[in-house]
């Protein structure tokens, strides 16, 4: 199974995961991101794929408690099951250069 701590995104100043045990962490993970299909599941995993079927998915907006759609889309790029599908550091850097639009002065 892949390392789980990489999913714990602290840029929101809060931890996604409150549990320290792998099975509970994985269940929490799959309540935030979609469960991968059976062909993506690691064949050498000691954890049974079927035990995660039916986990209720939560809205990432509610989990992060932000209405910033750009932040959510950015975080979703990190929360992909397969490491090769996740955003790379190089591709993530431009997100840190985005300027917030200033509200019109009245």
VMD Tcl script that draws the C-alpha trace (Angstrom):
set ca {
  {0.00 0.00 0.00}
  {1.20 3.52 -0.69}
  {2.35 5.92 2.02}
  {-0.64 7.70 3.48}
  {0.91 10.74 5.10}
  {1.31 12.44 1.70}
  {-2.47 12.84 1.57}
  {-2.49 14.85 4.78}
  {-2.41 18.30 3.25}
  {-1.49 20.87 5.89}
  {-1.72 23.92 3.65}
  {-5.29 24.24 4.92}
  {-3.98 24.46 8.51}
  {-5.93 21.39 9.51}
  {-5.36 17.68 9.33}
  {-7.68 15.58 7.18}
  {-7.00 12.47 9.21}
  {-7.67 12.05 12.89}
  {-6.78 8.32 13.03}
  {-3.31 6.82 13.34}
  {-4.07 3.24 12.28}
  {-3.68 2.18 8.64}
  {-7.12 0.63 8.09}
  {-8.83 3.66 9.63}
  {-6.58 6.01 7.66}
  {-7.37 4.22 4.42}
  {-11.11 4.30 5.13}
  {-10.82 8.02 5.84}
  {-8.86 8.48 2.63}
  {-11.51 6.71 0.58}
  {-14.21 8.84 2.16}
  {-12.44 11.86 0.62}
  {-11.22 10.54 -2.73}
  {-12.95 8.03 -4.99}
  {-12.18 4.38 -4.42}
  {-9.91 3.18 -7.24}
  {-11.13 0.38 -9.44}
  {-10.02 -3.17 -8.71}
  {-7.37 -3.12 -11.47}
  {-5.63 -0.17 -9.78}
  {-5.57 -1.86 -6.37}
  {-2.05 -3.09 -5.46}
  {-1.92 -6.83 -6.09}
  {0.43 -7.34 -3.14}
  {-1.80 -5.46 -0.67}
  {-2.64 -7.23 2.58}
  {-5.78 -5.11 2.78}
  {-8.89 -6.50 1.11}
  {-10.28 -4.21 -1.63}
  {-13.86 -5.36 -1.02}
  {-13.78 -4.04 2.56}
  {-13.87 -0.48 1.17}
  {-16.77 -0.87 -1.23}
  {-19.75 1.19 -0.11}
  {-17.85 3.82 1.89}
  {-19.75 7.08 1.69}
  {-17.82 9.78 -0.15}
  {-17.72 13.22 1.44}
  {-17.69 16.54 -0.31}
  {-14.12 17.83 -0.40}
  {-15.46 21.40 -0.03}
  {-16.98 20.41 3.33}
  {-13.85 18.51 4.41}
  {-11.56 21.46 3.77}
  {-14.15 24.05 4.80}
  {-13.34 26.42 1.97}
  {-15.38 27.87 -0.87}
  {-12.26 28.46 -2.95}
  {-12.79 26.27 -6.01}
  {-9.18 26.82 -7.15}
  {-7.89 25.47 -3.82}
  {-10.18 22.44 -4.07}
  {-9.12 21.65 -7.65}
  {-5.47 22.04 -6.64}
  {-5.83 19.67 -3.68}
  {-7.77 17.16 -5.81}
  {-4.70 16.88 -8.04}
  {-2.73 15.62 -5.02}
  {-5.47 13.24 -3.91}
  {-5.24 10.72 -6.70}
  {-4.75 7.08 -5.77}
  {-1.94 6.28 -8.19}
  {1.22 8.30 -7.50}
  {2.04 8.62 -11.20}
  {-1.30 10.38 -11.78}
  {-0.76 12.99 -9.04}
  {0.46 16.50 -9.78}
  {4.23 16.85 -9.64}
  {6.05 19.45 -7.57}
  {7.16 21.17 -10.77}
  {3.58 21.40 -12.03}
  {2.32 22.54 -8.62}
  {4.68 25.51 -8.31}
  {2.68 27.87 -10.56}
  {-0.28 27.60 -8.16}
  {1.80 29.33 -5.51}
  {2.35 32.32 -7.77}
  {-1.34 33.06 -8.29}
  {-2.33 36.54 -7.18}
  {-5.64 37.06 -5.44}
  {-7.83 39.60 -7.16}
  {-8.38 42.72 -5.10}
  {-12.02 43.65 -4.56}
  {-13.12 46.88 -6.23}
  {-12.79 49.84 -3.90}
  {-16.08 51.58 -3.24}
}
mol new
graphics top color blue
foreach p $ca { graphics top sphere $p radius 0.5 }
foreach p [lrange $ca 0 end-1] q [lrange $ca 1 end] { graphics top cylinder $p $q radius 0.2 }
display resetview
